[in-house]
Amino acid sequence: MSRRKQGKWQTSMGRDKFLPCYWIGGFLLLLGLIALWVRHDEQTDSYADHGFTYKQPTLTSPEHQAAYHLTSSQGWSNDLQTIYYDQQSQSYRIYFLHSRDGATKPFGPKGQSWTVTSTKDFIHFSKQKTAIKATYLTHAEAWKSAWTGSVIQNTGLVQGVPKGAPVAYFSGLKRRDGSQNVWAAWSSDGGLTFSHPLNDGKPVLDHSWPFASQKADQERDPAVFYNNGKMIMYVAEGNQFGVYQSANGLTWTKADEKGASKVLGTSVLNGFNEQDQPLECPVVRFMKNAQGQAKTVLFFGAKMPQNGQTTGTYYIVGHLDQNGLFTPEGSSQRLDQGSDFYGANFTGSPDSAAPDQAIYAMGWIGNWSYTASGILAGQSSQAKKSRRLGSYSLARKLFLNGQQLLQTPVTAKLRETAAKSSQGQLSGSNWKQIASLKRQPANSHYQLKLTKFTGTVQLFLIQGSDQIELQLNAATGAYQVTRVANELLGQAKADYQAQQNGQFPPSTELNLNVYTDKNSVEIFFPGGQACTLARYSVSRQQDLTILAQGSQDQFTFSSRQAGADLPD
């Protein structure tokens, strides 16, 4: 056999010899590709029917992850506690309530805890951590679920706590009987964790004390501040706020020793009656108005159905009497006119002697009438329910002008794409289509400017089969909001879809800013008013239509994506 033939034979034999290995290798490669595809489908491609349904919701799945709003990283979240400024890190610590059991059972057996995150710009937030555990001590007088409260820096009054350390006062449920009471704990790490309970982990204010609420389910949401060398605490007690004082942060008595020491709902909310309770989430802040006068502002959660208003955040301007009880100087107003700005909290001085020129506010984007009822992760009744849910509004900077708070969104560090703009002229009494945009990112910023305008504007946002419609009259400042959400069922759906009415100062220079994210729509009107609306579609896209009818006025419209791309 020639050398050439031998080489050919060897080559042929080698190819034949290893042919099964090629088949096996190819088969294994195919299996690997299939496995990767399945894994990709499980982890990132979890949407069905064109992205309108999330197939397998979990405690951490991203179907309700917002692009640029603070969102719970795991499970369910609701009320904000305090926005506390930490001097050492020069950042704001934001605390909110959290339930590890998730959105399908927010008051489940694991209880609620406090979560903390930090920010320097109210757009970018640090990794979320537990600040107050749902359970810490095991004796009968300790808490078994940590609810709403406030954080204050110790100026030296709080006994047994280093000067300058943050102290949290919080309500919760007592292990022994499940009653609502108030506890306190301090932090040795700048407010990241409150691992040092005060008063041996027993309540510093117990509902059963003769001067407290006396009702086991109405002693919550303590708000603590300094006034004339003492500590003052406002506590939600059904149809009123109990007011208490302390010289050491541990022993609390009535602020008004000779009186009832209560701020009644009828004194701070126009037309309030027993059917409107509970009043919740009191926060007291001290501000200078535009005229340079120092005022006290009382914020609180409430509802006024007789005025067509669901639960929301209200405020009233006034002053404190010699005992620290609030005295109104005007009428209550709604801080945000939408249905979904609740459990709000604020930056600002906790000392009545140091009022602020401006403060920042954030609210929970939710409503107890439907957000806690179980939200479907799709637009058919067959969809599974989301387990991760909880977003918070853009921060707003608040200024006090007379008796009214004016607000602007804090968006300086919000990344936006280049604006797509258009301009034109309205055509008199006929409706003019200003914008018709399809398959837009759900996270967008729209701005509409109309000059010398006294007509009507209609704005439609469609996300899947859900819709939000805004109709406003520039001449009167009156507007209406109607909504459709197919992720809700029964009474929750009816409550969500009820028409909402609002009012902003009429202006012929209409400048409308609309910030949308997957879970929310925030509308900022001329004159410093805002309207926040929750939405529940898991779709990452939306359609926008704007129509206007009025005299032959000039308009300018722009659209941008706001924040990064929404996660798969």
C-alpha positions in Angstrom: 0.0 0.0 0.0 1.4 3.3 -1.0 2.1 6.0 1.6 -0.5 8.2 0.0 -3.1 5.5 0.2 -2.2 4.7 3.7 -2.6 8.3 4.7 -6.0 8.4 3.0 -7.0 5.2 4.7 -6.0 6.6 8.1 -7.9 9.8 7.5 -11.0 7.9 6.5 -10.7 5.5 9.4 -10.3 8.5 11.8 -13.4 10.2 10.4 -15.4 7.0 10.6 -14.1 6.2 14.1 -15.1 9.5 15.6 -18.4 9.9 13.7 -20.5 8.9 16.8 -18.7 11.5 18.9 -19.8 14.2 16.4 -23.4 13.0 16.7 -23.2 12.9 20.4 -21.6 16.3 20.6 -24.2 17.9 18.4 -27.0 16.3 20.3 -25.6 17.6 23.6 -25.2 21.1 22.1 -28.9 21.0 21.0 -29.9 20.0 24.5 -27.9 22.8 25.9 -29.5 25.4 23.6 -33.0 24.1 24.5 -32.1 24.3 28.2 -30.9 27.9 27.8 -34.0 28.8 25.9 -36.2 27.3 28.6 -34.2 29.1 31.3 -34.4 32.3 29.4 -38.2 31.8 29.1 -38.5 31.2 32.9 -36.3 34.1 33.9 -36.8 36.9 31.4 -39.5 36.1 28.9 -42.3 35.6 31.5 -44.9 37.6 29.6 -47.8 36.2 27.5 -50.4 37.7 25.1 -48.2 40.5 23.8 -46.9 41.4 27.2 -50.2 42.0 28.9 -49.9 39.0 31.3 -47.0 38.0 33.6 -47.1 34.2 33.8 -45.4 33.3 37.1 -45.5 36.1 39.6 -43.2 35.7 42.6 -42.1 37.8 45.6 -39.3 39.3 43.5 -40.6 39.2 39.9 -40.4 42.5 38.0 -43.9 42.8 36.5 -44.5 45.9 38.6 -41.0 47.2 38.8 -40.9 50.9 37.9 -38.3 52.5 35.8 -37.5 55.6 37.9 -39.9 55.4 41.0 -38.9 53.8 44.2 -40.3 50.3 44.2 -40.3 47.5 46.8 -37.6 45.0 45.8 -39.4 42.1 47.5 -43.0 41.5 48.6 -45.5 44.2 49.5 -45.0 47.7 50.8 -47.1 50.7 51.7 -46.9 53.7 54.1 -43.8 55.9 54.3 -42.4 56.6 57.8 -39.9 59.5 57.7 -37.5 61.0 55.2 -34.6 61.4 57.5 -31.4 63.4 56.5 -28.2 61.7 57.6 -25.5 64.3 58.0 -22.6 61.8 57.9 -23.5 60.3 54.5 -25.2 63.5 53.3 -28.1 61.4 52.0 -31.8 61.0 52.8 -32.9 57.7 54.5 -36.4 56.8 53.4 -38.3 54.3 55.5 -41.4 52.4 54.4 -43.5 49.5 55.6 -42.9 46.1 54.2 -44.5 42.7 54.3 -42.5 39.6 53.4 -45.8 37.7 52.9 -46.4 39.7 49.8 -49.2 41.5 48.1 -51.7 38.6 48.3 -51.6 38.7 52.1 -50.0 42.0 53.2 -51.0 41.3 56.8 -49.8 37.7 56.8 -48.1 35.7 59.6 -44.6 37.2 59.0 -45.9 40.6 60.0 -44.8 44.0 58.8 -41.3 45.5 59.2 -39.5 48.7 58.2 -37.4 48.8 55.1 -34.8 51.6 54.5 -33.2 52.9 51.4 -31.0 55.9 50.9 -30.8 58.6 48.2 -29.1 61.8 47.4 -31.3 62.9 44.5 -34.7 61.1 45.0 -34.2 59.3 41.7 -31.5 56.8 42.5 -31.9 54.6 45.6 -29.6 52.3 47.5 -30.2 48.6 48.1 -33.1 48.1 50.4 -32.5 46.7 53.9 -34.6 45.9 57.0 -34.4 48.8 59.5 -36.9 47.5 62.1 -37.7 43.8 62.3 -41.3 42.6 62.5 -40.3 40.7 65.7 -37.2 41.4 67.8 -38.0 40.6 71.4 -40.1 37.7 72.5 -41.7 38.8 75.8 -45.5 39.4 75.9 -45.2 43.2 75.9 -43.0 43.4 72.8 -44.2 44.0 69.2 -45.0 41.3 66.7 -45.5 43.6 63.8 -44.0 47.1 63.3 -46.3 49.7 61.8 -46.2 53.4 60.9 -44.1 55.8 62.9 -41.4 58.5 62.7 -37.7 59.0 63.1 -36.2 61.9 65.1 -32.6 62.7 66.0 -31.9 62.8 69.7 -30.9 66.3 70.8 -30.0 65.0 74.3 -33.5 64.6 75.7 -34.0 60.9 75.1 -32.8 59.0 78.1 -30.2 56.3 77.6 -29.6 57.2 73.9 -26.4 58.9 72.7 -26.8 62.5 71.6 -27.2 62.7 67.8 -28.4 59.1 67.4 -31.7 58.5 65.4 -34.6 57.3 67.4 -37.7 55.6 65.9 -41.1 55.8 67.5 -43.4 53.3 65.9 -46.8 51.6 66.3 -47.4 47.9 66.0 -49.2 44.9 67.4 -48.5 43.7 70.9 -47.5 40.0 71.1 -49.8 39.4 74.1 -53.1 40.4 72.6 -52.6 42.0 69.2 -53.5 45.5 70.4 -52.1 48.7 68.8 -49.5 50.6 70.9 -46.4 52.7 70.5 -42.8 51.5 71.0 -39.3 53.1 70.5 -35.9 52.0 69.5 -32.6 53.8 68.6 -30.0 53.3 66.0 -26.2 53.1 66.5 -25.4 53.0 62.7 -27.0 56.3 61.5 -30.5 55.0 61.0 -29.8 51.9 59.0 -31.0 49.6 61.7 -32.9 50.3 65.0 -31.7 47.4 67.1 -31.7 49.0 70.5 -35.3 48.9 72.0 -36.1 51.5 74.6 -38.1 50.8 77.8 -37.0 47.1 77.7 -39.1 46.6 74.6 -42.3 47.5 76.3 -44.7 50.2 74.9 -43.8 53.8 75.7 -47.5 54.6 75.0 -50.1 51.9 75.6 -53.7 52.3 74.3 -55.1 51.1 77.6 -53.7 53.9 79.7 -56.5 56.2 81.1 -55.4 59.2 78.9 -54.8 57.2 75.7 -57.3 56.1 73.1 -58.7 53.1 75.2 -59.4 51.3 72.0 -57.2 48.3 71.1 -57.4 49.1 67.4 -56.9 52.9 67.5 -53.4 53.8 68.7 -51.0 54.1 65.8 -48.8 56.3 63.5 -46.9 58.3 66.1 -45.3 61.6 64.8 -42.7 63.0 67.2 -41.1 66.5 67.2 -39.5 69.1 69.6 -41.4 72.0 71.0 -40.3 74.4 73.7 -37.7 72.0 75.2 -40.1 69.0 75.3 -40.9 66.2 72.9 -44.4 66.1 71.5 -46.1 63.1 70.0 -49.2 63.0 67.8 -50.9 59.6 67.5 -53.8 58.6 65.3 -56.8 57.6 67.4 -59.7 56.9 65.1 -61.6 60.2 64.7 -58.9 62.3 66.5 -55.2 62.8 67.2 -54.0 62.2 70.7 -51.3 64.6 71.8 -48.6 63.6 74.3 -45.5 65.2 75.9 -42.3 63.8 77.3 -39.1 65.3 78.9 -37.1 62.1 78.4 -38.5 60.3 75.4 -39.6 57.3 77.5 -42.3 58.6 79.9 -45.3 60.1 78.0 -48.2 62.0 79.5 -51.0 64.3 78.2 -49.6 67.4 76.5 -52.4 69.4 78.0 -52.5 68.1 81.6 -55.8 70.0 82.3 -57.7 69.1 79.2 -58.5 66.2 76.9 -55.3 66.8 74.9 -56.8 65.7 71.6 -57.0 67.4 68.2 -60.4 66.5 66.8 -61.1 65.5 63.2 -63.9 68.1 63.2 -61.4 70.9 63.8 -58.9 70.0 61.0 -61.1 68.6 58.2 -64.1 70.5 56.9 -67.4 68.5 57.2 -65.7 65.6 59.0 -68.0 63.1 60.7 -67.8 59.7 62.3 -68.3 57.8 59.0 -65.1 59.5 57.7 -62.7 57.9 60.2 -60.0 56.9 60.6 -57.7 59.8 60.5 -54.2 58.5 60.0 -50.5 59.2 59.5 -50.2 62.6 61.2 -47.0 64.6 60.4 -46.2 68.0 61.9 -43.7 70.3 60.1 -42.6 73.9 60.5 -42.3 76.2 57.5 -41.9 79.8 56.6 -44.4 81.1 54.1 -43.7 83.4 51.2 -44.3 86.3 53.5 -41.6 85.1 55.9 -44.1 84.1 58.6 -43.4 80.9 60.6 -46.3 78.5 60.4 -47.1 74.9 61.5 -48.4 72.5 58.9 -50.3 69.4 60.0 -50.4 66.7 57.4 -52.7 63.6 57.7 -54.4 60.8 55.9 -58.2 61.0 55.5 -61.1 60.6 53.2 -64.1 62.9 52.4 -66.6 60.8 50.3 -69.2 63.5 50.7 -66.9 65.7 48.6 -66.3 63.0 46.1 -62.8 62.3 47.5 -61.4 58.9 48.4 -58.6 58.4 50.8 -55.6 60.8 50.4 -53.2 63.2 52.1 -54.5 66.4 53.5 -52.9 69.4 55.2 -53.9 72.4 57.1 -51.9 75.5 58.2 -51.9 76.9 61.7 -49.9 77.2 64.9 -49.3 75.3 68.1 -50.7 76.5 71.4 -48.7 76.5 74.6 -49.2 72.8 75.1 -48.2 71.8 71.6 -51.8 71.2 70.3 -52.5 72.3 66.8 -54.7 75.4 66.2 -56.0 75.8 62.6 -55.8 79.2 60.9 -57.6 78.2 57.7 -59.2 75.3 56.0 -57.9 71.9 55.1 -56.8 71.1 51.6 -55.7 68.0 49.7 -52.0 67.9 49.1 -52.4 65.7 46.0 -55.8 65.6 44.3 -55.5 62.1 43.0 -56.7 58.9 44.6 -53.3 57.4 45.1 -51.0 59.6 47.2 -51.3 58.2 50.7 -49.2 57.3 53.8 -47.1 60.3 52.8 -44.0 61.6 54.6 -41.7 64.6 54.5 -38.3 66.0 55.1 -38.0 69.0 57.3 -37.1 70.3 60.7 -38.6 68.4 63.7 -38.1 71.5 65.8 -40.7 74.2 66.1 -38.0 76.8 66.6 -36.3 76.0 63.2 -38.9 76.4 60.4 -38.0 75.5 56.8 -38.3 77.5 53.6 -39.1 74.3 51.7 -39.5 70.6 52.3 -39.7 67.4 50.2 -42.6 65.0 50.2 -43.2 61.5 48.9 -46.3 59.3 49.0 -47.3 55.7 48.6 -48.9 55.2 45.2 -51.9 53.2 46.4 -55.3 53.1 48.0 -56.7 50.7 50.6 -59.9 50.4 48.6 -58.2 48.4 45.9 -54.4 48.1 46.2 -54.6 45.6 49.0 -57.4 43.5 47.4 -55.2 41.3 45.2 -53.9 42.6 41.9 -54.0 40.3 38.9 -50.8 40.0 36.9 -52.8 40.1 33.7 -55.9 41.4 32.1 -58.1 38.4 32.4 -59.7 36.9 35.5 -57.6 33.7 34.9 -54.3 35.5 35.5 -52.4 34.8 38.7 -52.1 37.6 41.4 -48.9 39.6 41.8 -47.0 39.1 45.0 -44.6 42.0 44.7 -46.2 45.4 44.8 -45.4 48.8 46.2 -44.3 52.0 44.5 -43.8 55.6 45.7 -44.3 58.9 44.0 -41.7 61.3 42.6 -40.5 63.5 45.4 -42.0 67.0 45.3 -40.5 70.2 46.7 -43.1 72.1 48.7 -43.3 75.8 49.3 -45.9 77.6 51.5 -47.6 80.5 49.9 -50.1 82.0 52.4 -52.3 79.0 53.3 -51.5 76.9 50.3 -48.6 74.5 49.5 -47.2 74.7 46.0 -45.3 71.7 44.6 -42.9 70.9 41.9 -41.5 67.5 41.0 -37.9 66.7 41.9 -36.5 65.4 38.6 -33.1 67.1 38.1 -31.3 63.7 38.1 -33.9 61.9 36.0 -32.3 60.6 32.8 -34.5 61.4 29.8 -34.0 60.7 26.1 -33.9 63.6 23.6 -37.3 65.2 23.3 -39.5 64.6 20.2 -41.4 67.8 19.8 -44.2 69.2 17.6 -46.0 72.5 17.5 -48.9 73.9 15.7 -52.1 75.9 16.0 -55.6 74.9 17.2 -58.5 75.3 14.8 -61.0 77.1 16.8 -64.2 75.3 17.8 -63.1 72.0 16.1 -61.2 69.3 17.9 -57.5 69.3 17.1 -55.4 66.1 17.5 -52.2 67.4 19.1 -50.6 63.9 19.6 -51.2 60.3 18.6 -48.3 58.1 19.7 -48.4 54.3 19.6 -46.3 51.7 21.5 -44.6 54.3 23.6 -42.5 53.3 26.7 -44.7 53.1 29.7 -42.1 55.2 31.4 -42.3 58.6 29.7 -42.5 62.3 30.3 -45.0 64.4 28.3 -45.3 68.1 28.3 -48.0 70.2 26.7 -47.9 74.0 26.5 -50.8 76.1 25.3 -50.7 79.9 25.2 -53.7 82.2 25.6 -55.9 79.0 25.9 -59.3 78.9 27.4 -60.6 75.7 25.9 -60.7 72.0 26.7 -58.0 69.3 26.6 -58.5 65.6 26.5 -55.7 63.2 27.2 -55.9 59.4 26.8 -53.3 56.9 28.1 -53.9 53.3 27.0 -51.8 50.5 28.6 -53.0 47.1 27.3 -56.7 47.3 27.7 -56.5 49.7 30.6 -57.1 53.4 30.1 -56.8 56.7 32.0 -58.6 59.7 30.5 -58.1 63.3 31.7 -60.4 66.0 30.6 -59.7 69.6 31.7 -61.1 73.0 31.2 -58.4 75.7 31.2 -60.9 78.5 31.7 -62.3 77.1 35.0 -59.4 74.9 36.1 -61.9 72.0 36.6 -60.9 68.5 35.5 -62.2 65.0 35.5 -60.3 61.6 35.6 -61.9 58.3 34.5 -60.0 55.0 34.6 -60.4 51.4 33.6 -58.3 48.6 35.1 -58.8 44.9 34.2 -56.5 43.6 36.9 -59.1 44.4 39.6 -62.3 42.5 40.4 -65.6 43.2 42.1 -65.9 46.2 44.4 -62.2 47.0 44.2 -62.6 47.5 40.4 -65.7 49.7 41.0 -63.8 51.8 43.5 -60.8 52.3 41.2 -63.0 53.2 38.2 -65.1 55.8 40.0 -64.8 59.2 38.4 -62.5 61.7 40.1 -63.0 65.5 40.0 -60.4 68.1 40.7 -59.5 71.8 40.4 -56.3 73.7 39.6 -55.9 77.5 39.4 -57.3 78.5 35.9 -54.6 79.9 33.6 -54.5 80.9 30.0 -50.9 79.8 30.0 -51.4 76.1 30.3 -48.3 74.1 31.1 -49.1 70.5 31.7 -46.4 68.0 32.8 -47.3 64.3 32.8 -44.8 61.7 34.2 -45.8 58.1 33.6 -44.2 54.9 34.8 -45.3 51.3 34.7 -47.3 51.7 37.9 -48.3 55.3 38.0 -49.3 58.5 36.3 -48.4 61.9 37.9 -50.0 65.0 36.5 -48.6 68.4 37.5 -50.9 71.3 36.7 -50.2 75.1 36.5 -50.2 76.7 39.9 -48.4 74.0 41.9 -51.1 71.3 42.0 -50.7 67.6 41.3 -52.8 64.5 40.7 -51.3 61.0 41.3 -53.0 57.9 39.9 -52.0 54.2 40.3 -52.3 51.8 37.5 -51.8 48.0 37.4 -51.2 46.8 33.9 -47.9 44.9 33.5 -47.5 46.1 29.9 -44.2 48.0 29.3 -45.8 50.1 26.5 -48.6 52.6 26.2 -50.5 54.7 23.6 -51.1 58.4 24.0 -53.7 60.6 22.4 -54.2 64.3 23.1 -57.0 66.4 21.7 -57.8 70.1 22.2 -60.6 72.4 21.4 -60.5 76.1 21.7 -59.7 79.3 19.9 -56.8 79.4 17.4 -54.1 79.1 20.0 -50.5 78.0 19.6 -49.4 74.7 21.2 -46.1 72.9 21.8 -45.9 69.2 22.7 -42.9 67.1 23.6 -42.4 63.4 24.6 -39.4 61.6 26.1 -38.6 58.3 27.6 -37.9 58.8 31.3 -35.5 56.5 33.1 -33.9 53.3 31.8 -35.7 50.6 29.9 -38.2 48.7 31.9 -36.9 45.2 32.9 -38.2 42.0 31.3 
